[in-house]
Amino acid sequence: MNFYMPAKVYSEANCVMNHSVELAALGTRALIVTGKNSARRCGAFGDVTAALEEHGVTWVEFAEVEENPSVETIMRARTVGCKVKADFVIGIGGGSPMDAAKAVALMMKHSDADWPYLYDKSAETSTLPIALIPTTAGTGSEVTAVSVLTRHDKKVKGSIPHKIFAQLALVDGKYVSSAPASVLANTTMDALCHLYESYIHAKATDYSRMCAEQGIRVWARSKDVILGKRAASAEDFQNMMNASTMAGMAIAHTATSLPHALSYRLTYSAHMAHGKACGYFLAGYLREADPNAVRHILKLAGFESIEELEAYYVKTCGRDAVPQEILAQTVQEVLGNDAKMKLPPFAVNEEVLTRIAGL
């Protein structure tokens, strides 16, 4: 067994300012990669820039990362970063800005390479130093090596082959305190999918399940907040973030499984939020798995059955009607991907995928 977690994680209130010395030590000029508004609205951008300026580190912002970032966006950000001679990258946001920051740091390090370098399995994976600050409680990208990008030329999204870890992850629950209820529901569903998919996985080990089990316990502490049964406290928001980070540690060792593999077509073609798209397939996935293992992880999260989990998903995220042709397409795409078909700890064929997809 192997356990490798090179990202240094701090998780606490006022995390960025508390560890500003380590953040500033990554370089002398930062490229800050964000979305258009959320990093500023939640206060993370202000904290990061104040921390840098306190130690004399200059910065330039690239605030053009869209949901499900494209290869074209990565290359535009690389151009900006190289032009201003930034020597490290800070990603602030949900999975999209953090995934983008990893890819940008790769391409800035290899500034003479064109975009196919992102998908070159034989290419060197060295990057500029990276710090990541999550502002949603879902992806865990701050501790994974994954960068998921959109290929508009192929009308698909997926992970690039390079494995890129950040040097520093700063996790502060206050950054999700202003998030709309729908965002909290969708992102925490993504975290739960990470936890469950990692536990029910062909590559699961005692070490990866250690992260998954504790992550599920921490996730469950704020379940009633997502259900609207009580108001959230500062502790709840930190728990949401911590569960997401633990989930990221779990999938860093196993990868995700079929709910994620099936979800990408829904996000691209049906424009469904990522966590919601993963959750669409979660109950179907668990129905195919070992019942004893499923009962165990359901109980850890406070669910009595798969049906209760599905009811939670419907209440918090909603279950949209997805066109049958999109579901059929994603089944065929996963069926044709040998690597994806080997992710679950049970045999998978077209009939199994069809059941999971609800066709």
Buried (B, 14 or more C-beta within 10 A) or exposed (E): EEEEBEBBBBBEEEBBBBBBEBBBBBBBBBBBBBBEEBBBBBBBBEBBBEBBEEEEBBBBBBBBBBBBBBBBBBBBBBBBBBEBEBBBBBBBBBBBBBBBBBBBBBBBBBEEBEBEBBBBEEBEBEBBBBBBBBBBBBBBBBBBBBBBBBBEEEEBBBBBEBBBBBBBBBBBBBBBBEBEEEBBBBBBBBBBBBBBBBBBBEBBEEBBBBBBBBBBBBBBBBBBBBEEEEEBEEEBBBBBBBBBBBBBBBBBBBBBBBBBBBBBBBBBBBEBBBBBBBBBBBBBBBBBBEEEBBBBBBEBBBBEEBEBBBEBBEEBBBBEEBEEEBBBBBBEBBBEEEEBBEBBBEEBEEEBBBBBBEE
